[in-house]
């Protein structure tokens, strides 16, 4: 039972990471349309679009980055609620793994927020560097979701 619960939580996390851009553009967080591959493709497409934006399109890049982050925040909150709802059914070991996983996601999210702030505040001459920083941070967060799925 507990292993199924952890697998379900991990699946929700991975789904959140992969579906963020698709959900932001669709506006429906409950729709599984397109599947994991499509969501991952949308995710990567959004990141590649941000990468291609010149400093002249900074506002558009910032808007898309903000949308990615808002979707991520919603998914993390849903995960917290699921953890709360299932807490009593978890073993102490499962609770500890869940705490560690959530802490890791929160740390990566904080790093992404820092990269986003640099993206907003960076000069036109540093644009390429701050874009790369945001994209790398986002990909690390996405990898954290994937690593958690493989681990459990």
N, C-alpha and C positions, 0 to 999 in steps of 0.2 A: 504494500500500500504506500509506504513512505517513498520507496524508489519511484513508483509511478507518479507520485506527487512532485518529487524533485524533477523528474523528466518533464512533467507538464509545465513546471515553472521555467525550466531551462528552455523548453520549446517556445514559451511565451516571450522570453527574453530574446532569443534568436529571431523570432518572428518580428519583434519590435525593431530590432536593429535593421533587419532586411526590408521592412515595410515602411520605414519612416518617410521617404520621399513620395512613395506611391500614396500613402495616406494623406500626406500634406496636400497633394494635388487633387485627390478625390474628395477629401473632407469626410470620409466615412471610415472610422477606425475599426468597425466591426466587419467590414466586407473583405473576404479572403480572395477576391477576384485577382486573377493573374498569377497566383501561386508564388512560391518562394523564389523561383528563378526570375520571374518577371519583376518582383519587388527588388531583388538584388541588382538586376539590370538597371532599374530606375534609380536606385541608390547610387550606383556607380556612374550612371549618366549625369545625375545632378552634380556629383563631385567633379566629373570631367568638365561639365559646363562652367562650374565655378573656376576651375583651373584655367579655362580658356579666356575668361573675362579679363579685359585690360582694365587699367585703373579708371578709364572712362566709364566702365560699366560696374564700378564699385558698388553703387547702391543696389543694383540687381543681384550681385553676388552676396551682399550682406543680407538682403531679403530672403534669398534661397537658403542661406546658412541658418538664418533665424527660424525659418520654417522647419528645417531638419531638426533643430534643437527643440522646438516646441513639441513636435511629434514625439521625440525621444522622451521628453519630460512627462508627457501623458502616459506613455508606455511604462516608464519607471514607476509612476504613481499607481497604475493598475497592478503592477507586479507587487508593490508594497501591500495593496489591499488584498491580493490573493494570498500573500504570506500571512497577513493578519487573520484572514478567514480560515486558513488551514493550520495555523500555529499549534492548536491543541492536539491535532492528529500527528504531529511530527515527533520523531525521536529527538533526543538532545543532539546527537550527531548530525541529524538532518537540519536542525535549527542552526547549529554552528556553521555548517556549509552554506546555508542560506544567508546567514549574516555576512560571511566572508564574501560571498558572491555579490550581495547588495553593496557592501563596502567597496569592492573593486569597481563596480559600475559607477558608484558615486564619485570615486577618485578620478576615474576616466572622464566622467561628465564635468567635473571641476576643471580638469585640464582642457577639455573642449571649450568651456566657457572662457578660460584665459586666452585660448587661441582666437576665439570669436572677438573678444575685446581688442586684441592686437589687430585683427582684421578690420575692425571699425575705426581704430585710431591710427593705424599705420599710415605713413606718408606715401605719396604716389611713387617715390623712388624705392620704397621698401615693399611695394604692393606684391610683387612676385614672391618674396620671402614670407610675408604674412599669410598669403593664400596657401602656400605650401604647408605652412605650420598648421593652419586650420584643417586642411585635407588630411594631413598625416595624423593629427589628433583624432579626427573622426574615424579614420580607418583603424587606428589602435583601439578605439572604443568598440567598433564593430568586431574586431578580432577578439576582444575580451568576451563578447557575447558568444562567439564561435568556440573559443577555448573552453568556456564553461559547459557548453553542450557536449563537447568531446570528453571532458573530464568525468562527467557523471553518467 
